[in-house]
């Protein structure tokens, strides 16, 4: 993979911590796959369904989803993750299907 190992670990740690903090505790899964010229690392968790209109804002700085409740946090985690991945020519995106929430990190392959 073509990435700053320390920063990639920071991104993955944040995403896994979010899965633990905001998930239901019933399921957390991590998968790795290769697609064309990149590696996809996906973290899935079950939990409260967020309104669709909130999803595009989860990468905004200081934005916290309605599922944050009394959990501590600043709303910067996913924002920082995306910024770090963009600096490494990668990306991070999320999707929600029913009660399954997934965050995928896209990491470029080394030449």
Biopython code that builds the backbone (N, CA, C, O; Angstrom):
import numpy as np
from Bio.PDB.StructureBuilder import StructureBuilder

atoms = [
    (1, "UNK", "N", (0.845, -1.180, 0.000)),
    (1, "UNK", "CA", (0.000, 0.000, 0.000)),
    (1, "UNK", "C", (0.887, 1.240, 0.000)),
    (1, "UNK", "O", (2.027, 1.213, 0.464)),
    (2, "UNK", "N", (0.338, 2.314, -0.528)),
    (2, "UNK", "CA", (1.059, 3.578, -0.599)),
    (2, "UNK", "C", (0.415, 4.534, 0.401)),
    (2, "UNK", "O", (-0.565, 5.209, 0.085)),
    (3, "UNK", "N", (0.975, 4.586, 1.613)),
    (3, "UNK", "CA", (0.393, 5.432, 2.654)),
    (3, "UNK", "C", (1.401, 5.648, 3.764)),
    (3, "UNK", "O", (2.341, 4.871, 3.931)),
    (4, "UNK", "N", (1.194, 6.706, 4.515)),
    (4, "UNK", "CA", (1.955, 6.962, 5.729)),
    (4, "UNK", "C", (1.381, 6.026, 6.794)),
    (4, "UNK", "O", (0.246, 6.199, 7.236)),
    (5, "UNK", "N", (2.162, 5.049, 7.193)),
    (5, "UNK", "CA", (1.669, 4.001, 8.099)),
    (5, "UNK", "C", (1.094, 4.574, 9.386)),
    (5, "UNK", "O", (0.029, 4.149, 9.833)),
    (6, "UNK", "N", (1.785, 5.528, 9.981)),
    (6, "UNK", "CA", (1.312, 6.114, 11.246)),
    (6, "UNK", "C", (-0.040, 6.810, 11.064)),
    (6, "UNK", "O", (-0.938, 6.660, 11.892)),
    (7, "UNK", "N", (-0.174, 7.567, 9.982)),
    (7, "UNK", "CA", (-1.431, 8.288, 9.741)),
    (7, "UNK", "C", (-2.559, 7.327, 9.380)),
    (7, "UNK", "O", (-3.701, 7.529, 9.792)),
    (8, "UNK", "N", (-2.249, 6.284, 8.613)),
    (8, "UNK", "CA", (-3.266, 5.285, 8.277)),
    (8, "UNK", "C", (-3.745, 4.585, 9.539)),
    (8, "UNK", "O", (-4.942, 4.340, 9.688)),
    (9, "UNK", "N", (-2.841, 4.262, 10.443)),
    (9, "UNK", "CA", (-3.237, 3.649, 11.717)),
    (9, "UNK", "C", (-4.114, 4.596, 12.527)),
    (9, "UNK", "O", (-5.070, 4.160, 13.170)),
    (10, "UNK", "N", (-3.796, 5.885, 12.502)),
    (10, "UNK", "CA", (-4.615, 6.886, 13.197)),
    (10, "UNK", "C", (-6.035, 6.906, 12.635)),
    (10, "UNK", "O", (-7.006, 6.959, 13.390)),
    (11, "UNK", "N", (-6.152, 6.862, 11.308)),
    (11, "UNK", "CA", (-7.459, 6.854, 10.653)),
    (11, "UNK", "C", (-8.242, 5.611, 11.071)),
    (11, "UNK", "O", (-9.399, 5.711, 11.479)),
    (12, "UNK", "N", (-7.613, 4.445, 10.971)),
    (12, "UNK", "CA", (-8.311, 3.202, 11.303)),
    (12, "UNK", "C", (-8.687, 3.144, 12.781)),
    (12, "UNK", "O", (-9.764, 2.658, 13.126)),
    (13, "UNK", "N", (-7.813, 3.631, 13.652)),
    (13, "UNK", "CA", (-8.121, 3.650, 15.085)),
    (13, "UNK", "C", (-9.353, 4.505, 15.348)),
    (13, "UNK", "O", (-10.228, 4.111, 16.119)),
    (14, "UNK", "N", (-9.429, 5.663, 14.717)),
    (14, "UNK", "CA", (-10.575, 6.543, 14.920)),
    (14, "UNK", "C", (-11.861, 5.885, 14.452)),
    (14, "UNK", "O", (-12.885, 5.960, 15.131)),
    (15, "UNK", "N", (-11.811, 5.239, 13.292)),
    (15, "UNK", "CA", (-13.014, 4.610, 12.741)),
    (15, "UNK", "C", (-13.466, 3.442, 13.614)),
    (15, "UNK", "O", (-14.663, 3.268, 13.844)),
    (16, "UNK", "N", (-12.526, 2.649, 14.097)),
    (16, "UNK", "CA", (-12.879, 1.522, 14.976)),
    (16, "UNK", "C", (-13.430, 2.035, 16.304)),
    (16, "UNK", "O", (-14.403, 1.487, 16.822)),
    (17, "UNK", "N", (-12.817, 3.081, 16.858)),
    (17, "UNK", "CA", (-13.333, 3.666, 18.103)),
    (17, "UNK", "C", (-14.756, 4.185, 17.910)),
    (17, "UNK", "O", (-15.596, 4.032, 18.797)),
    (18, "UNK", "N", (-15.035, 4.805, 16.744)),
    (18, "UNK", "CA", (-16.395, 5.270, 16.459)),
    (18, "UNK", "C", (-17.372, 4.094, 16.403)),
    (18, "UNK", "O", (-18.487, 4.184, 16.916)),
    (19, "UNK", "N", (-16.950, 2.993, 15.779)),
    (19, "UNK", "CA", (-17.814, 1.811, 15.690)),
    (19, "UNK", "C", (-18.159, 1.286, 17.084)),
    (19, "UNK", "O", (-19.284, 0.858, 17.340)),
    (20, "UNK", "N", (-17.183, 1.328, 17.965)),
    (20, "UNK", "CA", (-17.409, 0.875, 19.346)),
    (20, "UNK", "C", (-18.293, 1.883, 20.094)),
    (20, "UNK", "O", (-19.250, 1.498, 20.766)),
    (21, "UNK", "N", (-17.968, 3.152, 19.972)),
    (21, "UNK", "CA", (-18.658, 4.212, 20.721)),
    (21, "UNK", "C", (-20.112, 4.389, 20.289)),
    (21, "UNK", "O", (-20.994, 4.540, 21.134)),
    (22, "UNK", "N", (-20.371, 4.372, 18.970)),
    (22, "UNK", "CA", (-21.703, 4.691, 18.463)),
    (22, "UNK", "C", (-22.497, 3.479, 17.996)),
    (22, "UNK", "O", (-23.672, 3.603, 17.651)),
    (23, "UNK", "N", (-21.868, 2.311, 17.980)),
    (23, "UNK", "CA", (-22.570, 1.104, 17.558)),
    (23, "UNK", "C", (-23.385, 0.503, 18.680)),
    (23, "UNK", "O", (-23.332, 0.954, 19.824)),
    (24, "UNK", "N", (-24.133, -0.517, 18.334)),
    (24, "UNK", "CA", (-24.993, -1.186, 19.314)),
    (24, "UNK", "C", (-24.240, -2.210, 20.146)),
    (24, "UNK", "O", (-24.756, -2.691, 21.155)),
    (25, "UNK", "N", (-23.024, -2.548, 19.732)),
    (25, "UNK", "CA", (-22.251, -3.566, 20.443)),
    (25, "UNK", "C", (-22.571, -4.975, 19.985)),
    (25, "UNK", "O", (-21.987, -5.933, 20.491)),
    (26, "UNK", "N", (-23.490, -5.124, 19.034)),
    (26, "UNK", "CA", (-23.874, -6.451, 18.555)),
    (26, "UNK", "C", (-22.934, -6.967, 17.483)),
    (26, "UNK", "O", (-22.665, -8.166, 17.412)),
    (27, "UNK", "N", (-22.427, -6.055, 16.639)),
    (27, "UNK", "CA", (-21.545, -6.510, 15.564)),
    (27, "UNK", "C", (-20.587, -5.408, 15.154)),
    (27, "UNK", "O", (-20.991, -4.270, 14.916)),
    (28, "UNK", "N", (-19.321, -5.759, 15.075)),
    (28, "UNK", "CA", (-18.301, -4.921, 14.456)),
    (28, "UNK", "C", (-17.482, -5.859, 13.585)),
    (28, "UNK", "O", (-16.997, -6.889, 14.054)),
    (29, "UNK", "N", (-17.332, -5.505, 12.333)),
    (29, "UNK", "CA", (-16.562, -6.330, 11.415)),
    (29, "UNK", "C", (-15.560, -5.484, 10.657)),
    (29, "UNK", "O", (-15.806, -4.310, 10.379)),
    (30, "UNK", "N", (-14.424, -6.087, 10.324)),
    (30, "UNK", "CA", (-13.394, -5.412, 9.542)),
    (30, "UNK", "C", (-13.061, -6.310, 8.368)),
    (30, "UNK", "O", (-12.795, -7.500, 8.539)),
    (31, "UNK", "N", (-13.078, -5.736, 7.171)),
    (31, "UNK", "CA", (-12.722, -6.508, 5.982)),
    (31, "UNK", "C", (-11.734, -5.718, 5.135)),
    (31, "UNK", "O", (-11.727, -4.487, 5.140)),
    (32, "UNK", "N", (-10.904, -6.451, 4.413)),
    (32, "UNK", "CA", (-9.910, -5.845, 3.530)),
    (32, "UNK", "C", (-10.050, -6.510, 2.171)),
    (32, "UNK", "O", (-10.113, -7.735, 2.067)),
    (33, "UNK", "N", (-10.098, -5.688, 1.134)),
    (33, "UNK", "CA", (-10.188, -6.229, -0.220)),
    (33, "UNK", "C", (-9.356, -5.368, -1.159)),
    (33, "UNK", "O", (-9.020, -4.224, -0.853)),
    (34, "UNK", "N", (-9.036, -5.944, -2.300)),
    (34, "UNK", "CA", (-8.279, -5.218, -3.309)),
    (34, "UNK", "C", (-9.209, -4.954, -4.480)),
    (34, "UNK", "O", (-9.954, -5.836, -4.907)),
    (35, "UNK", "N", (-9.158, -3.730, -4.995)),
    (35, "UNK", "CA", (-9.999, -3.356, -6.129)),
    (35, "UNK", "C", (-9.165, -2.489, -7.065)),
    (35, "UNK", "O", (-8.726, -1.403, -6.685)),
    (36, "UNK", "N", (-8.951, -2.962, -8.273)),
    (36, "UNK", "CA", (-8.137, -2.272, -9.268)),
    (36, "UNK", "C", (-6.786, -1.873, -8.671)),
    (36, "UNK", "O", (-5.974, -2.745, -8.362)),
    (37, "UNK", "N", (-6.533, -0.576, -8.504)),
    (37, "UNK", "CA", (-5.229, -0.131, -8.022)),
    (37, "UNK", "C", (-5.280, 0.397, -6.586)),
    (37, "UNK", "O", (-4.501, 1.276, -6.216)),
    (38, "UNK", "N", (-6.195, -0.139, -5.784)),
    (38, "UNK", "CA", (-6.298, 0.309, -4.397)),
    (38, "UNK", "C", (-6.720, -0.827, -3.470)),
    (38, "UNK", "O", (-7.183, -1.880, -3.906)),
    (39, "UNK", "N", (-6.543, -0.575, -2.188)),
    (39, "UNK", "CA", (-6.982, -1.485, -1.135)),
    (39, "UNK", "C", (-8.133, -0.815, -0.398)),
    (39, "UNK", "O", (-8.066, 0.372, -0.077)),
    (40, "UNK", "N", (-9.180, -1.573, -0.132)),
    (40, "UNK", "CA", (-10.340, -1.070, 0.607)),
    (40, "UNK", "C", (-10.356, -1.721, 1.982)),
    (40, "UNK", "O", (-10.346, -2.947, 2.097)),
    (41, "UNK", "N", (-10.381, -0.902, 3.015)),
    (41, "UNK", "CA", (-10.484, -1.393, 4.394)),
    (41, "UNK", "C", (-11.825, -0.891, 4.916)),
    (41, "UNK", "O", (-12.041, 0.315, 5.030)),
    (42, "UNK", "N", (-12.726, -1.823, 5.234)),
    (42, "UNK", "CA", (-14.078, -1.453, 5.641)),
    (42, "UNK", "C", (-14.339, -1.888, 7.081)),
    (42, "UNK", "O", (-14.065, -3.027, 7.460)),
    (43, "UNK", "N", (-14.864, -0.975, 7.864)),
    (43, "UNK", "CA", (-15.283, -1.251, 9.243)),
    (43, "UNK", "C", (-16.797, -1.112, 9.265)),
    (43, "UNK", "O", (-17.334, -0.059, 8.921)),
    (44, "UNK", "N", (-17.488, -2.183, 9.674)),
    (44, "UNK", "CA", (-18.953, -2.186, 9.751)),
    (44, "UNK", "C", (-19.378, -2.357, 11.203)),
    (44, "UNK", "O", (-18.719, -3.037, 11.989)),
    (45, "UNK", "N", (-20.487, -1.728, 11.532)),
    (45, "UNK", "CA", (-21.074, -1.955, 12.853)),
    (45, "UNK", "C", (-22.581, -1.799, 12.781)),
    (45, "UNK", "O", (-23.108, -1.077, 11.935)),
    (46, "UNK", "N", (-23.255, -2.481, 13.672)),
    (46, "UNK", "CA", (-24.693, -2.306, 13.806)),
    (46, "UNK", "C", (-24.938, -1.169, 14.796)),
    (46, "UNK", "O", (-24.090, -0.865, 15.635)),
    (47, "UNK", "N", (-26.094, -0.557, 14.683)),
    (47, "UNK", "CA", (-26.413, 0.526, 15.602)),
    (47, "UNK", "C", (-27.615, 1.305, 15.153)),
    (47, "UNK", "O", (-28.350, 0.900, 14.253)),
    (48, "UNK", "N", (-27.799, 2.430, 15.799)),
    (48, "UNK", "CA", (-28.931, 3.304, 15.516)),
    (48, "UNK", "C", (-28.839, 3.852, 14.093)),
    (48, "UNK", "O", (-27.771, 4.270, 13.645)),
    (49, "UNK", "N", (-29.956, 3.844, 13.399)),
    (49, "UNK", "CA", (-30.013, 4.372, 12.034)),
    (49, "UNK", "C", (-30.054, 5.897, 12.104)),
    (49, "UNK", "O", (-30.852, 6.479, 12.839)),
    (50, "UNK", "N", (-29.178, 6.529, 11.325)),
    (50, "UNK", "CA", (-29.161, 7.986, 11.249)),
    (50, "UNK", "C", (-30.078, 8.445, 10.121)),
    (50, "UNK", "O", (-30.208, 7.750, 9.114)),
    (51, "UNK", "N", (-30.711, 9.597, 10.272)),
    (51, "UNK", "CA", (-31.498, 10.141, 9.169)),
    (51, "UNK", "C", (-30.598, 10.352, 7.950)),
    (51, "UNK", "O", (-29.448, 10.770, 8.093)),
    (52, "UNK", "N", (-31.113, 10.066, 6.762)),
    (52, "UNK", "CA", (-30.330, 10.165, 5.523)),
    (52, "UNK", "C", (-29.725, 11.547, 5.331)),
    (52, "UNK", "O", (-28.621, 11.668, 4.800)),
    (53, "UNK", "N", (-30.431, 12.591, 5.754)),
    (53, "UNK", "CA", (-29.914, 13.947, 5.556)),
    (53, "UNK", "C", (-28.677, 14.248, 6.410)),
    (53, "UNK", "O", (-27.968, 15.218, 6.140)),
    (54, "UNK", "N", (-28.408, 13.432, 7.436)),
    (54, "UNK", "CA", (-27.219, 13.638, 8.268)),
    (54, "UNK", "C", (-25.962, 13.052, 7.636)),
    (54, "UNK", "O", (-24.864, 13.557, 7.871)),
    (55, "UNK", "N", (-26.103, 12.006, 6.846)),
    (55, "UNK", "CA", (-24.942, 11.268, 6.336)),
    (55, "UNK", "C", (-23.928, 12.143, 5.606)),
    (55, "UNK", "O", (-22.734, 12.000, 5.866)),
    (56, "UNK", "N", (-24.334, 13.043, 4.704)),
    (56, "UNK", "CA", (-23.332, 13.861, 4.006)),
    (56, "UNK", "C", (-22.545, 14.792, 4.935)),
    (56, "UNK", "O", (-21.463, 15.253, 4.572)),
    (57, "UNK", "N", (-23.073, 15.067, 6.116)),
    (57, "UNK", "CA", (-22.439, 16.008, 7.041)),
    (57, "UNK", "C", (-21.484, 15.347, 8.025)),
    (57, "UNK", "O", (-20.777, 16.048, 8.750)),
    (58, "UNK", "N", (-21.443, 14.027, 8.072)),
    (58, "UNK", "CA", (-20.614, 13.351, 9.060)),
    (58, "UNK", "C", (-19.119, 13.611, 8.877)),
    (58, "UNK", "O", (-18.338, 13.390, 9.803)),
    (59, "UNK", "N", (-18.712, 14.080, 7.692)),
    (59, "UNK", "CA", (-17.305, 14.426, 7.457)),
    (59, "UNK", "C", (-17.052, 15.925, 7.640)),
    (59, "UNK", "O", (-15.926, 16.384, 7.447)),
    (60, "UNK", "N", (-18.077, 16.692, 8.007)),
    (60, "UNK", "CA", (-17.907, 18.124, 8.269)),
    (60, "UNK", "C", (-17.256, 18.324, 9.628)),
    (60, "UNK", "O", (-17.501, 17.559, 10.561)),
    (61, "UNK", "N", (-16.422, 19.358, 9.736)),
    (61, "UNK", "CA", (-15.769, 19.627, 11.018)),
    (61, "UNK", "C", (-16.813, 20.059, 12.060)),
    (61, "UNK", "O", (-17.717, 20.845, 11.778)),
    (62, "UNK", "N", (-16.656, 19.526, 13.242)),
    (62, "UNK", "CA", (-17.493, 19.798, 14.411)),
    (62, "UNK", "C", (-18.928, 19.290, 14.288)),
    (62, "UNK", "O", (-19.765, 19.631, 15.124)),
    (63, "UNK", "N", (-19.236, 18.487, 13.272)),
    (63, "UNK", "CA", (-20.589, 17.939, 13.129)),
    (63, "UNK", "C", (-20.678, 16.626, 13.906)),
    (63, "UNK", "O", (-19.806, 15.764, 13.794)),
    (64, "UNK", "N", (-21.734, 16.489, 14.684)),
    (64, "UNK", "CA", (-21.979, 15.249, 15.413)),
    (64, "UNK", "C", (-23.369, 14.752, 15.052)),
    (64, "UNK", "O", (-24.334, 15.516, 15.053)),
    (65, "UNK", "N", (-23.463, 13.466, 14.743)),
    (65, "UNK", "CA", (-24.734, 12.873, 14.377)),
    (65, "UNK", "C", (-25.703, 12.847, 15.550)),
    (65, "UNK", "O", (-25.306, 12.996, 16.705)),
    (66, "UNK", "N", (-26.969, 12.657, 15.239)),
    (66, "UNK", "CA", (-27.998, 12.621, 16.282)),
    (66, "UNK", "C", (-27.850, 11.418, 17.198)),
    (66, "UNK", "O", (-28.474, 11.369, 18.258)),
    (67, "UNK", "N", (-27.022, 10.435, 16.801)),
    (67, "UNK", "CA", (-26.796, 9.268, 17.656)),
    (67, "UNK", "C", (-25.693, 9.504, 18.678)),
    (67, "UNK", "O", (-25.375, 8.601, 19.451)),
    (68, "UNK", "N", (-25.101, 10.698, 18.700)),
    (68, "UNK", "CA", (-23.996, 10.987, 19.623)),
    (68, "UNK", "C", (-24.470, 10.977, 21.075)),
    (68, "UNK", "O", (-23.727, 10.580, 21.972)),
    (69, "UNK", "N", (-25.694, 11.409, 21.299)),
    (69, "UNK", "CA", (-26.243, 11.399, 22.651)),
    (69, "UNK", "C", (-25.305, 12.052, 23.646)),
    (69, "UNK", "O", (-24.843, 13.172, 23.430)),
    (70, "UNK", "N", (-25.024, 11.352, 24.737)),
    (70, "UNK", "CA", (-24.154, 11.898, 25.781)),
    (70, "UNK", "C", (-22.695, 11.477, 25.604)),
    (70, "UNK", "O", (-21.859, 11.765, 26.460)),
    (71, "UNK", "N", (-22.388, 10.800, 24.503)),
    (71, "UNK", "CA", (-21.004, 10.392, 24.235)),
    (71, "UNK", "C", (-20.118, 11.629, 24.084)),
    (71, "UNK", "O", (-20.496, 12.606, 23.438)),
    (72, "UNK", "N", (-18.942, 11.565, 24.689)),
    (72, "UNK", "CA", (-18.004, 12.664, 24.531)),
    (72, "UNK", "C", (-17.435, 12.657, 23.127)),
    (72, "UNK", "O", (-17.298, 11.602, 22.508)),
    (73, "UNK", "N", (-17.108, 13.824, 22.630)),
    (73, "UNK", "CA", (-16.502, 13.938, 21.312)),
    (73, "UNK", "C", (-16.590, 15.363, 20.809)),
    (73, "UNK", "O", (-17.364, 16.176, 21.316)),
    (74, "UNK", "N", (-15.776, 15.651, 19.795)),
    (74, "UNK", "CA", (-15.722, 17.011, 19.265)),
    (74, "UNK", "C", (-16.345, 17.143, 17.880)),
    (74, "UNK", "O", (-16.571, 18.258, 17.411)),
    (75, "UNK", "N", (-16.628, 16.018, 17.216)),
    (75, "UNK", "CA", (-17.122, 16.082, 15.854)),
    (75, "UNK", "C", (-16.016, 16.302, 14.841)),
    (75, "UNK", "O", (-16.278, 16.739, 13.720)),
    (76, "UNK", "N", (-14.775, 16.002, 15.226)),
    (76, "UNK", "CA", (-13.648, 16.194, 14.316)),
    (76, "UNK", "C", (-13.077, 14.894, 13.767)),
    (76, "UNK", "O", (-12.304, 14.928, 12.810)),
    (77, "UNK", "N", (-13.428, 13.763, 14.336)),
    (77, "UNK", "CA", (-12.809, 12.492, 13.980)),
    (77, "UNK", "C", (-12.867, 12.149, 12.504)),
    (77, "UNK", "O", (-11.825, 11.973, 11.873)),
    (78, "UNK", "N", (-14.064, 12.050, 11.939)),
    (78, "UNK", "CA", (-14.191, 11.692, 10.529)),
    (78, "UNK", "C", (-13.677, 12.795, 9.614)),
    (78, "UNK", "O", (-13.173, 12.515, 8.527)),
    (79, "UNK", "N", (-13.800, 14.037, 10.043)),
    (79, "UNK", "CA", (-13.254, 15.157, 9.275)),
    (79, "UNK", "C", (-11.738, 14.986, 9.132)),
    (79, "UNK", "O", (-11.196, 15.108, 8.034)),
    (80, "UNK", "N", (-11.066, 14.708, 10.238)),
    (80, "UNK", "CA", (-9.609, 14.512, 10.221)),
    (80, "UNK", "C", (-9.244, 13.277, 9.405)),
    (80, "UNK", "O", (-8.269, 13.295, 8.654)),
    (81, "UNK", "N", (-10.018, 12.211, 9.547)),
    (81, "UNK", "CA", (-9.755, 10.984, 8.774)),
    (81, "UNK", "C", (-9.764, 11.281, 7.279)),
    (81, "UNK", "O", (-8.857, 10.866, 6.557)),
    (82, "UNK", "N", (-10.766, 11.987, 6.821)),
    (82, "UNK", "CA", (-10.861, 12.289, 5.388)),
    (82, "UNK", "C", (-9.699, 13.185, 4.948)),
    (82, "UNK", "O", (-9.114, 12.960, 3.889)),
    (83, "UNK", "N", (-9.363, 14.197, 5.752)),
    (83, "UNK", "CA", (-8.244, 15.080, 5.409)),
    (83, "UNK", "C", (-6.937, 14.286, 5.307)),
    (83, "UNK", "O", (-6.168, 14.476, 4.365)),
    (84, "UNK", "N", (-6.690, 13.407, 6.263)),
    (84, "UNK", "CA", (-5.470, 12.593, 6.228)),
    (84, "UNK", "C", (-5.441, 11.693, 5.004)),
    (84, "UNK", "O", (-4.409, 11.576, 4.343)),
    (85, "UNK", "N", (-6.566, 11.058, 4.697)),
    (85, "UNK", "CA", (-6.594, 10.168, 3.540)),
    (85, "UNK", "C", (-6.409, 10.940, 2.237)),
    (85, "UNK", "O", (-5.753, 10.444, 1.320)),
    (86, "UNK", "N", (-6.968, 12.136, 2.137)),
    (86, "UNK", "CA", (-6.773, 12.951, 0.935)),
    (86, "UNK", "C", (-5.301, 13.320, 0.770)),
    (86, "UNK", "O", (-4.798, 13.356, -0.353)),
    (87, "UNK", "N", (-4.601, 13.597, 1.883)),
    (87, "UNK", "CA", (-3.173, 13.912, 1.806)),
    (87, "UNK", "C", (-2.356, 12.709, 1.323)),
    (87, "UNK", "O", (-1.257, 12.869, 0.793)),
    (88, "UNK", "N", (-2.904, 11.506, 1.513)),
    (88, "UNK", "CA", (-2.222, 10.279, 1.058)),
    (88, "UNK", "C", (-2.797, 9.800, -0.270)),
    (88, "UNK", "O", (-2.598, 8.649, -0.658)),
    (89, "UNK", "N", (-3.516, 10.689, -0.970)),
    (89, "UNK", "CA", (-4.155, 10.347, -2.248)),
    (89, "UNK", "C", (-5.139, 9.185, -2.117)),
    (89, "UNK", "O", (-5.320, 8.396, -3.044)),
    (90, "UNK", "N", (-5.761, 9.101, -0.958)),
    (90, "UNK", "CA", (-6.796, 8.099, -0.724)),
    (90, "UNK", "C", (-8.108, 8.796, -0.417)),
    (90, "UNK", "O", (-8.281, 9.979, -0.712)),
    (91, "UNK", "N", (-9.020, 8.058, 0.173)),
    (91, "UNK", "CA", (-10.307, 8.641, 0.532)),
    (91, "UNK", "C", (-10.947, 7.804, 1.624)),
    (91, "UNK", "O", (-10.455, 6.730, 1.972)),
    (92, "UNK", "N", (-12.021, 8.293, 2.145)),
    (92, "UNK", "CA", (-12.826, 7.559, 3.116)),
    (92, "UNK", "C", (-14.277, 7.924, 2.837)),
    (92, "UNK", "O", (-14.609, 9.092, 2.632)),
    (93, "UNK", "N", (-15.131, 6.915, 2.832)),
    (93, "UNK", "CA", (-16.549, 7.174, 2.606)),
    (93, "UNK", "C", (-17.367, 6.253, 3.480)),
    (93, "UNK", "O", (-16.851, 5.281, 4.031)),
    (94, "UNK", "N", (-18.655, 6.564, 3.605)),
    (94, "UNK", "CA", (-19.515, 5.763, 4.469)),
    (94, "UNK", "C", (-20.819, 5.460, 3.770)),
    (94, "UNK", "O", (-21.208, 6.121, 2.807)),
    (95, "UNK", "N", (-21.481, 4.446, 4.282)),
    (95, "UNK", "CA", (-22.831, 4.136, 3.823)),
    (95, "UNK", "C", (-23.586, 3.483, 4.965)),
    (95, "UNK", "O", (-23.004, 2.942, 5.906)),
    (96, "UNK", "N", (-24.887, 3.554, 4.848)),
    (96, "UNK", "CA", (-25.771, 2.980, 5.869)),
    (96, "UNK", "C", (-26.856, 2.203, 5.147)),
    (96, "UNK", "O", (-27.513, 2.720, 4.244)),
    (97, "UNK", "N", (-27.032, 0.972, 5.549)),
    (97, "UNK", "CA", (-28.099, 0.132, 5.012)),
    (97, "UNK", "C", (-28.817, -0.490, 6.192)),
    (97, "UNK", "O", (-28.239, -1.270, 6.949)),
    (98, "UNK", "N", (-30.077, -0.138, 6.339)),
    (98, "UNK", "CA", (-30.874, -0.568, 7.488)),
    (98, "UNK", "C", (-30.112, -0.221, 8.755)),
    (98, "UNK", "O", (-29.828, 0.956, 8.979)),
    (99, "UNK", "N", (-29.763, -1.199, 9.600)),
    (99, "UNK", "CA", (-29.050, -0.871, 10.845)),
    (99, "UNK", "C", (-27.555, -1.182, 10.743)),
    (99, "UNK", "O", (-26.880, -1.296, 11.766)),
    (100, "UNK", "N", (-27.032, -1.320, 9.527)),
    (100, "UNK", "CA", (-25.614, -1.589, 9.323)),
    (100, "UNK", "C", (-24.940, -0.337, 8.772)),
    (100, "UNK", "O", (-25.312, 0.179, 7.718)),
    (101, "UNK", "N", (-23.952, 0.132, 9.503)),
    (101, "UNK", "CA", (-23.217, 1.343, 9.146)),
    (101, "UNK", "C", (-21.810, 0.918, 8.771)),
    (101, "UNK", "O", (-21.185, 0.154, 9.507)),
    (102, "UNK", "N", (-21.296, 1.395, 7.642)),
    (102, "UNK", "CA", (-19.936, 1.014, 7.247)),
    (102, "UNK", "C", (-19.140, 2.225, 6.794)),
    (102, "UNK", "O", (-19.658, 3.133, 6.144)),
    (103, "UNK", "N", (-17.866, 2.209, 7.157)),
    (103, "UNK", "CA", (-16.920, 3.236, 6.751)),
    (103, "UNK", "C", (-15.802, 2.521, 6.004)),
    (103, "UNK", "O", (-15.206, 1.575, 6.519)),
    (104, "UNK", "N", (-15.522, 2.980, 4.783)),
    (104, "UNK", "CA", (-14.491, 2.355, 3.962)),
    (104, "UNK", "C", (-13.363, 3.344, 3.706)),
    (104, "UNK", "O", (-13.585, 4.487, 3.306)),
    (105, "UNK", "N", (-12.146, 2.869, 3.949)),
    (105, "UNK", "CA", (-10.939, 3.643, 3.701)),
    (105, "UNK", "C", (-10.330, 3.122, 2.412)),
    (105, "UNK", "O", (-10.120, 1.918, 2.261)),
    (106, "UNK", "N", (-10.047, 4.023, 1.485)),
    (106, "UNK", "CA", (-9.454, 3.685, 0.198)),
    (106, "UNK", "C", (-7.987, 4.083, 0.229)),
    (106, "UNK", "O", (-7.657, 5.256, 0.400)),
    (107, "UNK", "N", (-7.105, 3.094, 0.062)),
    (107, "UNK", "CA", (-5.665, 3.320, 0.103)),
    (107, "UNK", "C", (-5.069, 2.905, -1.234)),
    (107, "UNK", "O", (-5.316, 1.802, -1.722)),
    (108, "UNK", "N", (-4.277, 3.805, -1.824)),
    (108, "UNK", "CA", (-3.645, 3.496, -3.093)),
    (108, "UNK", "C", (-2.577, 2.417, -2.945)),
    (108, "UNK", "O", (-1.997, 2.231, -1.876)),
    (109, "UNK", "N", (-2.337, 1.713, -4.047)),
    (109, "UNK", "CA", (-1.313, 0.674, -4.082)),
    (109, "UNK", "C", (0.028, 1.306, -4.462)),
    (109, "UNK", "O", (0.079, 2.254, -5.246)),
    (110, "UNK", "N", (1.111, 0.766, -3.897)),
    (110, "UNK", "CA", (2.451, 1.218, -4.262)),
    (110, "UNK", "C", (2.755, 0.733, -5.670)),
    (110, "UNK", "O", (2.339, -0.356, -6.065)),
    (111, "UNK", "N", (3.471, 1.533, -6.412)),
    (111, "UNK", "CA", (3.821, 1.171, -7.801)),
    (111, "UNK", "C", (4.920, 0.139, -7.833)),
    (111, "UNK", "O", (5.340, -0.282, -8.911)),
]
sb = StructureBuilder()
sb.init_structure("model")
sb.init_model(0)
sb.init_chain("A")
sb.init_seg("    ")
for serial, (resi, resn, name, xyz) in enumerate(atoms, 1):
    if name == "N":
        sb.init_residue(resn, " ", resi, " ")
    sb.init_atom(name, np.array(xyz, "f"), 0.0, 1.0, " ", f" {name:<3s}", serial, name[0])
structure = sb.get_structure()
